[in-house]
Amino acid sequence: MTDYQKMYTTLFNAVTDAVEKMEAQNYGDAKALLIAAQQRAEEIYITAQN
């Protein structure tokens, strides 16, 4: 069963952290955080399908 709450929490926390990085003008770090969170959410989804 897909754990949508875990996926949501992963993405929400990354967005929050990325916004903080952007406010500090650390755009590369913000991008990296978002990409990593996207990959983690995908991993959660794919793992749940097996």
Contacts in CASP RR format, 6 or more apart in sequence:
PFRMAT RR
TARGET T0000
AUTHOR 0000-0000-0000
METHOD contacts of the structure
MODEL  1
MTDYQKMYTTLFNAVTDAVEKMEAQNYGDAKALLIAAQQRAEEIYITAQN
1 48 0 8 1.000
2 44 0 8 1.000
2 45 0 8 1.000
2 48 0 8 1.000
2 49 0 8 1.000
3 44 0 8 1.000
3 48 0 8 1.000
6 44 0 8 1.000
7 41 0 8 1.000
7 44 0 8 1.000
7 45 0 8 1.000
10 37 0 8 1.000
10 40 0 8 1.000
10 41 0 8 1.000
10 44 0 8 1.000
11 37 0 8 1.000
11 38 0 8 1.000
11 41 0 8 1.000
13 37 0 8 1.000
14 33 0 8 1.000
14 34 0 8 1.000
14 36 0 8 1.000
14 37 0 8 1.000
15 34 0 8 1.000
15 37 0 8 1.000
17 30 0 8 1.000
17 33 0 8 1.000
18 29 0 8 1.000
18 30 0 8 1.000
18 31 0 8 1.000
18 33 0 8 1.000
18 34 0 8 1.000
19 30 0 8 1.000
21 27 0 8 1.000
21 28 0 8 1.000
21 29 0 8 1.000
21 30 0 8 1.000
21 33 0 8 1.000
22 30 0 8 1.000
END
